[in-house]
């Protein structure tokens, strides 16, 4: 990737974090990041190519969360629940949903690859059932994004993660 392509990708990434990806249009994006639609098409091949590059860029940031953490799942949850990261989390959720709804578009395979990436990270980082841990994190994330109830959802996540690593079958009581 050229230096110019990397620069424009970073600017486009910041733009998408602020504006979402659902209604992404090249003309306003290009204007906002100091480029032109033609340059973006030249550098990324197509709008779909740009979207795929943005998704890859998001994945790099998401997976970096787990690097060097002793308790990966708890650290990931704490990061997800931090309101400063809401734009990235919302971008990820939007991309994940679009991957399911538009399986042949630029999001093709994003959801499946996301699951695979996180299962690998969680399985490598700590003992327990990586599938259950991922399901807890994803379910809690949906609840948190819908309600904004940090304390309740975080308590439930911490309880579920404790139960998962201790082998307990009990969990937080839903409210």
RAUR-V995174 format. One record per helix or strand of 3 or more residues. SS is the DSSP state (hx for helix, st for strand). FROM is the first residue (numbers start at 1). TO is the last residue. If there is no record, write none. Layout:
ss,from,to
SS,FROM,TO
SS,FROM,TO
//
This chain:
ss,from,to
hx,3,19
hx,26,33
hx,37,44
hx,47,64
hx,72,81
hx,83,101
hx,110,125
hx,130,147
hx,150,166
//
